[in-house]
Amino acid sequence: MEREYKRIQTKAELKDWLAVETARYPNSGKYRLMNLLMLGDNAVLRRHQVLLRKTEYYINSGHKILASLYKMHLLQFQIKYGMHVPPNTFGRGLRLMHVGEIHVNDRVRGGEDCCLHVNTSMVAGGFNDAVPRLGDGVLVFIGAVICGDADIASNVVIGANSVVNRSIHEENVTVSGNPAQIVSHKGRLDMGKNKEVH
């Protein structure tokens, strides 16, 4: 299935994307000081989103020197905290739920409002270089792996420790197991799209 994946091109888009994503990580009251001192998951995740999106902006807008500097800074930050989410892989609204191991191949493409838990991987298949493609609103729970030429429809929930190695074409379902299969015809939309998922 062909999708258009939107990416940050302008300063206005950068500002919009950051407003949406940083709002999910509090920055008032006690959090303001904790964020300044880089204490706790909230501070790390908030800083990561800012670094990721600024890196994307400088890459996509052709600022070669700033793009190189931000790429190096982002890489150092991601190595330190184990979160490997390359630039231009996910659309607006990406939420990382916890600090910890996340591995995303740099050719993976994900839509808007995706949510990734810790210890998740999106990687190429073992016999070819094909990588997963995710629609909008895909929720990937702890320990799940999506590999190879897997096309995941919008608002699919991928259960904890599942292995997805084939496409899921039906929207708004829950898949689980190894290999993952549809276990419910209720997906992300049924959890309440605007509710935070922990």
C-alpha positions in Angstrom: 0.0 0.0 0.0 1.4 3.4 -1.0 1.5 6.1 1.6 2.8 9.6 1.7 5.1 10.2 4.6 5.3 13.9 5.6 8.6 15.3 6.8 9.7 18.6 8.3 10.7 21.1 5.6 10.2 24.5 7.1 10.7 26.3 10.5 7.0 26.6 10.8 6.6 22.8 10.5 9.5 22.3 13.0 7.7 24.5 15.5 4.4 22.7 15.0 5.9 19.2 15.3 7.8 20.2 18.5 4.7 21.8 20.0 2.8 18.6 19.5 5.5 16.2 20.7 7.0 18.1 23.6 3.5 18.7 25.0 3.5 15.0 25.9 6.4 15.5 28.2 5.6 18.0 31.0 7.7 21.1 31.4 6.1 22.9 34.3 6.4 22.8 38.1 8.9 20.2 39.3 9.4 19.0 35.8 11.0 22.3 34.6 14.0 21.9 36.9 14.3 18.2 36.3 14.3 18.9 32.5 17.0 21.5 32.9 19.1 19.1 34.9 18.3 16.1 32.6 16.9 14.1 35.5 14.4 11.3 34.8 12.8 9.7 31.7 10.6 12.8 31.0 13.7 15.0 30.6 15.5 12.5 28.4 12.6 11.8 26.1 11.7 15.5 25.8 15.3 16.4 24.8 15.4 13.5 22.4 12.4 14.7 20.5 13.8 18.2 20.2 17.2 16.9 18.9 15.6 14.4 16.5 13.2 17.0 14.9 15.9 19.7 14.7 18.2 17.3 13.0 15.5 16.4 10.5 14.8 20.0 9.8 18.4 20.8 9.1 18.8 17.7 6.9 15.6 18.3 4.9 16.2 22.1 4.4 19.7 21.7 3.1 21.7 23.2 6.0 24.7 20.8 5.5 26.9 22.1 8.3 24.2 22.3 11.0 22.8 19.0 9.8 26.1 17.3 10.3 26.5 18.8 13.8 23.0 17.9 14.8 23.4 14.3 13.5 26.6 13.8 15.6 24.9 15.3 18.7 21.8 13.1 18.1 23.9 10.0 17.6 25.8 10.6 20.8 22.6 11.2 22.8 21.0 8.0 21.3 24.0 5.9 22.1 24.0 7.1 25.7 20.4 6.2 26.2 20.0 3.3 23.8 17.3 4.9 21.7 18.2 4.4 18.0 15.5 6.3 16.1 17.1 7.7 12.9 16.0 11.0 11.4 13.1 11.0 9.0 11.7 7.6 10.0 8.5 8.7 11.8 6.0 11.4 11.2 4.6 14.1 13.4 3.4 13.0 16.9 5.9 10.2 17.6 5.9 9.3 21.2 8.6 7.2 22.9 7.2 5.8 26.2 10.4 5.0 28.1 14.1 5.5 28.0 15.8 2.3 26.9 16.5 0.1 23.9 14.7 1.0 20.7 16.1 0.0 17.4 14.8 1.4 14.1 16.4 0.7 10.7 17.1 4.1 9.0 15.0 3.0 6.0 11.9 2.3 8.1 9.0 4.7 7.4 6.2 5.3 10.0 3.2 7.6 9.9 1.9 10.1 12.3 1.1 9.6 16.0 3.0 6.3 16.4 3.9 5.2 19.9 6.9 3.0 20.7 7.6 1.2 24.0 11.0 0.1 25.2 12.8 -2.9 23.8 11.1 -2.7 20.4 12.8 -3.2 17.1 11.9 -2.4 13.4 14.5 -4.0 11.3 15.3 -5.5 7.8 14.4 -9.1 7.0 17.0 -11.8 7.1 16.9 -12.7 3.4 16.6 -9.2 1.8 16.9 -5.5 2.6 13.1 -4.9 2.9 12.1 -2.9 5.9 8.7 -2.3 7.7 6.3 0.5 6.8 3.8 1.7 9.4 0.6 3.7 9.0 -0.7 6.4 11.3 -1.4 5.6 15.0 0.5 2.3 15.2 1.2 1.4 18.9 4.1 -1.0 19.5 4.2 -2.5 23.0 7.2 -3.7 25.0 9.5 -6.2 23.4 7.8 -6.3 20.0 9.8 -6.9 16.8 8.6 -5.9 13.3 10.9 -7.2 10.6 11.2 -7.4 6.8 8.7 -6.4 4.2 5.8 -5.8 6.7 3.3 -3.2 5.8 1.3 -2.3 9.0 -2.1 -0.5 8.5 -3.1 2.5 10.6 -4.1 2.2 14.3 -2.8 -1.3 14.6 -1.8 -2.4 18.2 1.1 -4.8 18.3 1.1 -6.8 21.5 4.1 -7.1 23.9 6.8 -9.5 22.8 5.2 -10.1 19.4 7.1 -10.8 16.2 5.5 -9.3 13.1 7.1 -10.7 9.9 4.2 -10.1 7.5 1.9 -7.3 6.5 -1.2 -6.4 8.5 -3.6 -4.8 6.1 -6.7 -4.5 8.3 -6.8 -1.2 10.2 -7.6 -0.8 13.9 -6.9 -4.3 15.0 -4.7 -5.9 17.7 -2.1 -8.4 16.8 -0.1 -10.6 19.1 2.1 -13.7 19.2 5.1 -15.2 17.2 4.3 -15.0 14.4 1.8 -12.2 15.2 -1.8 -12.8 14.2 -5.0 -10.7 14.7 -6.3 -11.5 18.1 -8.9 -8.6 18.3 -10.7 -6.4 15.9 -10.3 -3.6 18.4 -7.2 -1.5 17.9 -5.7 1.9 18.8 -9.0 3.8 18.1 -10.8 1.7 20.6 -8.3 2.7 23.3 -9.2 6.3 22.8 -7.1 8.1 20.3 -6.5 11.1 22.5 -5.8 9.2 25.7 -2.2 8.6 26.7 -1.2 4.9 26.5 1.2 3.6 29.1 
